[in-house]
Amino acid sequence: MRKSTILITLLALLVLQGCSNSRPALADLPPLKNKVDLGTDWRSGVDGNFGESSERFNLVLDSDSLFFVTDKGTLYELGQNRGKEKRVFPTGYKASSGVTRHDDVLYFGTYDAKLVAASLASKSVLWEKTLSSELLSEAAYAAGKLAIQTADGWISVLDATTGETQWRAKEDLPSLTVRGTSAPVIENGKVIVGFASGKLKAYELQTGSLVWSYDVGKPEGRYEIERLSDINGRLVVDNGVVYAVAYNGTLVALSIESGRPLWQRNISSSVGVAVKGELLVAVDMKSNVIALNAKNGNEVWKNSELEERDLITPEFFRDYVAVMDRGGYVHLLDLVTGEVAAQRLADGKVPPGSRMVTNDKQMFILTPNSNVTALSY
């Protein structure tokens, strides 16, 4: 094997491994006088944390409760106000992805290719369905159906009550991909899903017929690692527009109905975007935080103060946009200027364990030392 091939292979393994221990230590943050008092409301210990990636797990808000699963397969319902346990159910499965909730049922995936439906009320598993490969992102629910993507490129739609397969579609994947999958979105009777090939596709929910396809990722380069074009980040749908971004690709806004691009920018990312009104916030591969006009893609501001800090998907939090870095710090950025207004350790110097989620008053996150933390200001 040539030395160049060996080098490329080793680099690929480092990229795909995603292990924080192999990365250099983060530089100390410069002193900052917080403009708002970002503090901890509560912190609750739970049974387990997250698996191998901070973007893989999620927290679901409903009414005054917070729902999630840990990597040990324990389902939780916590009160949002004080973090008190309302219901807990150890399912016995090893979870590989976050949850989808409908009424009393929570759905989650496993490494051994199972999609599990469980009831918190009866503390029982309702059904399990073995699919074609491991599940690395949560399912989407609508109209009594579940859409789920597996790591081998299959998108499956199942009956949410029985787990029976309604239809499946396969996307051919490149030989080298970033580990992880994008969670599907169901909107306007369509299943929208981003693949490791860099393609964003829309299917009819009822029949599985392909409606449109668009290349968000643009594989270019001599070596496979240079051609990575995965869509791994969260897709966002707002006012008939779907926003997606790819590794070594572009950030694009497409019409849900036709798949026609409304605008696109040469921004690559391995995480999703956040949209609120006319403002879209993205984090690029170097952890620059970029705000764009969601209607036309024009740049509003760019913050490069947090470069190389491995930021996760941004989240709007009241009057700010929040990002969290590998060192465990949450940063609040001004929506108008992009300046960092406040920062705080979420729970020790540890990376995030889930995507952040917010309500009107608090922000919640699962950390890898088996805690759920609520922040507010």
C-alpha positions in Angstrom: 0.0 0.0 0.0 1.4 3.4 -0.9 2.2 5.9 1.8 -0.3 8.4 0.5 -3.1 5.8 0.7 -2.1 4.8 4.2 -2.1 8.5 5.3 -5.6 9.0 3.8 -6.9 5.9 5.4 -5.6 7.0 8.8 -7.1 10.5 8.4 -10.4 8.9 7.5 -10.4 6.8 10.5 -9.8 9.8 12.7 -12.6 11.8 11.1 -15.1 8.9 11.3 -14.1 7.9 14.8 -15.3 11.3 16.2 -13.6 10.6 19.5 -13.0 13.7 21.6 -10.0 12.1 23.3 -8.1 12.2 20.0 -8.6 15.9 19.5 -6.3 18.6 20.9 -7.4 20.3 24.1 -9.5 23.4 23.6 -7.9 26.8 24.1 -9.0 28.7 27.2 -11.7 31.2 26.5 -10.9 34.9 26.9 -12.4 36.7 29.8 -16.0 37.8 29.2 -18.3 39.9 31.3 -21.7 38.4 30.8 -24.4 40.8 29.7 -27.1 38.4 31.0 -27.0 36.2 34.1 -27.0 32.7 32.5 -27.5 30.3 35.4 -28.4 26.7 36.3 -32.1 26.1 37.3 -31.6 22.5 38.2 -29.6 19.4 37.4 -30.9 15.8 37.6 -29.0 12.6 37.5 -30.2 9.9 35.2 -29.4 6.3 34.4 -26.9 6.6 31.5 -26.1 9.4 29.1 -25.5 9.4 25.3 -23.8 7.0 22.9 -21.0 8.0 20.6 -22.2 11.3 19.2 -23.6 14.5 20.8 -26.0 15.0 17.9 -27.5 11.6 18.0 -29.6 12.0 21.1 -32.4 14.5 21.6 -34.8 15.8 24.3 -38.5 16.2 23.5 -40.6 18.9 25.1 -44.3 18.6 25.6 -46.5 20.7 28.0 -44.5 20.8 31.2 -42.6 17.6 30.7 -39.3 16.6 29.1 -38.9 13.1 27.4 -35.8 11.3 26.4 -33.9 8.0 26.4 -30.4 7.3 27.6 -27.8 5.0 26.0 -28.8 2.3 28.6 -32.3 2.3 27.1 -34.0 4.0 30.1 -36.9 6.2 29.2 -37.6 9.3 31.2 -40.3 11.9 31.7 -39.0 14.8 33.8 -40.8 17.9 34.9 -39.5 21.0 33.1 -39.8 23.3 36.1 -37.6 21.4 38.6 -36.4 18.3 36.8 -38.3 15.9 39.1 -38.9 12.4 37.8 -42.5 11.8 36.7 -42.1 8.4 35.0 -39.0 6.1 34.4 -38.9 2.9 32.4 -35.7 0.8 32.0 -36.5 -1.0 28.7 -33.4 -3.3 28.7 -32.4 -2.2 25.2 -29.1 -0.4 24.4 -30.3 2.8 22.6 -28.3 4.2 19.7 -30.5 7.3 19.0 -33.0 9.7 20.5 -36.7 9.5 20.9 -39.8 10.3 18.9 -43.0 10.8 20.9 -46.7 10.4 20.1 -49.2 10.5 22.9 -48.0 8.1 25.5 -45.6 6.1 23.2 -41.9 6.7 22.8 -40.0 5.3 19.8 -36.2 4.8 19.8 -33.5 2.9 17.8 -30.8 0.4 18.7 -27.4 -0.6 17.4 -28.8 -4.1 16.5 -31.2 -2.5 14.0 -34.3 -2.5 16.1 -36.9 0.2 16.3 -38.7 0.0 19.6 -42.1 1.3 20.7 -42.6 1.6 24.4 -45.3 3.0 26.7 -44.3 5.0 29.8 -47.8 4.7 31.3 -47.8 0.9 31.3 -44.0 0.6 31.5 -44.0 -2.0 28.7 -42.6 -2.5 25.2 -45.4 -2.5 22.7 -43.5 -3.8 19.7 -40.0 -4.0 18.2 -39.2 -4.1 14.5 -35.9 -5.3 13.1 -34.7 -3.2 10.2 -31.7 -3.6 7.8 -29.0 -1.8 9.8 -28.3 0.2 13.0 -30.4 3.3 13.7 -28.3 6.5 14.2 -31.0 9.1 14.3 -34.6 9.4 15.6 -37.7 8.6 13.6 -40.3 11.1 12.4 -44.0 10.7 13.2 -47.1 11.9 11.3 -50.6 10.5 10.4 -50.1 7.2 12.2 -46.8 6.5 10.4 -43.1 6.5 11.3 -40.2 7.3 8.9 -36.8 6.1 9.9 -33.4 6.0 8.1 -30.9 3.2 8.8 -27.1 3.5 8.5 -27.1 1.5 5.2 -29.1 4.0 3.3 -32.6 2.6 3.6 -35.5 4.9 4.4 -38.5 2.9 5.8 -42.0 4.0 6.6 -43.8 1.9 9.2 -47.3 1.7 10.8 -46.8 3.4 14.2 -49.3 1.1 15.9 -48.0 -2.2 14.7 -44.5 -1.6 13.4 -45.4 -3.2 10.1 -43.5 -1.9 7.1 -45.5 0.2 4.6 -42.8 0.9 2.1 -39.0 1.2 1.8 -36.6 3.0 -0.5 -32.8 2.6 -0.9 -30.1 5.2 -1.5 -26.7 4.0 -2.8 -24.0 5.3 -0.4 -20.4 6.1 -1.2 -17.7 3.8 0.1 -16.6 6.3 2.8 -19.1 8.3 4.9 -19.2 10.2 8.1 -20.7 8.0 10.8 -24.3 9.0 11.4 -27.6 9.7 9.6 -30.0 12.6 9.2 -33.4 12.3 10.8 -36.2 12.3 8.3 -38.9 15.0 8.4 -42.6 14.5 7.5 -44.3 17.6 6.1 -47.1 18.3 3.7 -47.6 14.6 3.1 -44.0 14.1 2.2 -41.1 12.3 3.8 -37.9 14.4 3.4 -34.6 12.8 4.1 -30.9 13.6 3.7 -28.5 10.8 2.8 -24.8 10.2 3.1 -24.6 10.5 -0.6 -25.3 14.2 -0.2 -28.8 13.9 -1.8 -31.9 15.3 -0.2 -35.0 13.5 -1.4 -38.7 13.8 -0.9 -41.1 10.8 -1.1 -44.9 10.6 -0.9 -45.8 9.5 2.6 -48.5 7.2 1.6 -47.0 5.5 -1.4 -43.2 6.0 -1.2 -43.1 7.5 -4.7 -40.1 9.8 -5.3 -41.3 13.4 -5.6 -38.0 15.2 -6.1 -34.2 14.9 -5.4 -31.5 17.5 -5.0 -27.7 17.3 -4.6 -26.9 19.3 -1.4 -23.5 17.6 -1.0 -21.0 18.0 -3.8 -18.4 15.2 -3.7 -15.2 16.6 -5.2 -11.5 15.8 -4.8 -9.0 13.0 -5.5 -9.4 11.0 -2.3 -12.5 9.5 -0.7 -12.1 11.6 2.4 -12.1 14.8 0.3 -15.4 13.6 -1.3 -17.4 13.2 1.9 -20.7 14.9 1.3 -23.0 13.5 4.1 -26.2 15.3 5.2 -26.0 14.4 8.9 -27.4 17.6 10.5 -31.0 18.2 11.5 -33.3 19.3 8.6 -35.4 22.3 9.3 -38.8 23.0 7.7 -40.4 26.4 7.9 -43.2 28.0 5.8 -43.0 25.5 3.0 -39.2 25.6 2.8 -36.7 22.9 3.8 -33.2 24.0 4.9 -30.3 21.5 4.6 -26.5 21.6 4.8 -23.9 19.0 3.8 -20.4 18.0 4.7 -18.1 19.4 1.9 -21.3 20.7 0.3 -23.6 23.7 0.4 -26.3 25.2 2.6 -29.5 25.3 0.6 -33.2 26.4 0.9 -35.6 24.3 -1.2 -39.3 24.4 -1.9 -40.9 21.4 -0.2 -43.4 21.0 -3.0 -41.0 21.1 -6.0 -37.5 20.7 -4.6 -36.6 23.8 -6.5 -33.7 25.7 -4.9 -34.7 29.2 -3.6 -31.1 30.0 -2.7 -27.8 28.3 -1.7 -24.6 29.3 -0.1 -21.1 27.8 -0.2 -21.2 26.7 3.5 -20.3 23.2 4.7 -21.3 21.7 8.0 -21.7 18.4 9.8 -24.5 19.8 12.1 -27.9 21.3 11.4 -29.1 24.9 11.3 -31.6 26.9 13.3 -34.3 29.1 11.8 -36.5 31.7 13.5 -38.5 34.1 11.5 -36.2 35.6 8.9 -33.0 34.6 10.6 -31.1 31.4 9.9 -28.0 30.5 12.0 -25.5 27.9 10.8 -22.2 26.5 12.2 -19.6 25.7 9.5 -16.8 23.1 9.6 -14.5 25.4 11.5 -17.1 26.4 14.0 -17.7 29.9 12.6 -21.2 30.9 13.5 -23.0 32.5 10.5 -26.3 34.2 10.4 -28.2 34.5 7.1 -31.4 36.0 5.9 -33.6 32.9 5.7 -35.5 34.4 2.7 -32.6 35.1 0.4 -29.4 33.7 2.0 -27.7 37.0 2.4 -25.2 37.2 5.3 -26.4 39.1 8.3 -23.3 38.6 10.5 -20.5 36.1 11.2 -18.7 35.3 14.4 -15.3 33.6 14.3 -14.5 33.9 18.0 -15.4 30.2 18.6 -13.4 28.7 15.8 -12.2 25.1 16.2 -14.4 24.6 19.4 -16.5 21.8 17.7 -19.9 23.6 18.2 -23.1 21.6 17.9 -26.3 22.6 16.2 -27.4 26.1 17.3 -30.7 26.7 19.1 -32.6 30.0 19.5 -33.0 30.8 23.2 -35.3 33.8 23.9 -33.4 36.9 22.7 -30.2 35.0 21.7 -29.0 32.1 19.7 -27.1 29.4 21.8 -24.3 27.2 20.8 -22.4 24.7 22.9 -18.8 23.6 22.5 -16.8 20.4 23.2 -15.4 22.0 26.4 -18.9 22.1 27.9 -19.5 25.8 27.5 -22.8 27.3 26.3 -22.4 30.6 24.5 -25.3 33.1 23.9 -24.8 35.2 20.8 -26.6 38.5 20.1 -29.2 38.0 17.3 -28.4 41.4 15.8 -24.6 41.6 16.0 -23.5 38.0 16.6 -21.4 39.1 19.5 -21.0 36.7 22.5 -23.2 38.1 25.2 -22.8 35.3 27.8 -21.1 32.0 28.4 -21.3 29.3 31.1 -20.3 25.7 31.7 -23.4 23.6 31.3 -22.2 20.8 33.6 -18.4 20.5 34.1 -15.9 20.5 31.3 -17.6 17.9 29.3 -19.0 17.9 25.8 -22.8 18.0 25.1 -24.7 14.8 25.3 -27.7 15.8 23.2 -29.0 18.6 21.0 -30.1 21.5 23.0 -33.8 22.2 23.3 -35.6 25.3 24.7 -39.0 26.5 25.8 -39.9 30.1 26.5 -37.9 30.2 29.7 -35.3 27.4 29.9 -32.8 25.5 27.9 -32.2 21.8 28.5 -29.3 19.5 27.6 -28.2 15.9 28.5 -24.5 15.7 29.4 -22.3 12.6 29.2 -21.8 12.4 32.9 -25.4 11.2 33.3 -27.1 14.6 34.0 -29.9 16.6 32.5 -29.3 20.3 33.1 -31.7 23.3 32.8 -30.3 26.7 32.2 -32.1 30.1 32.2 -31.5 33.8 32.5 
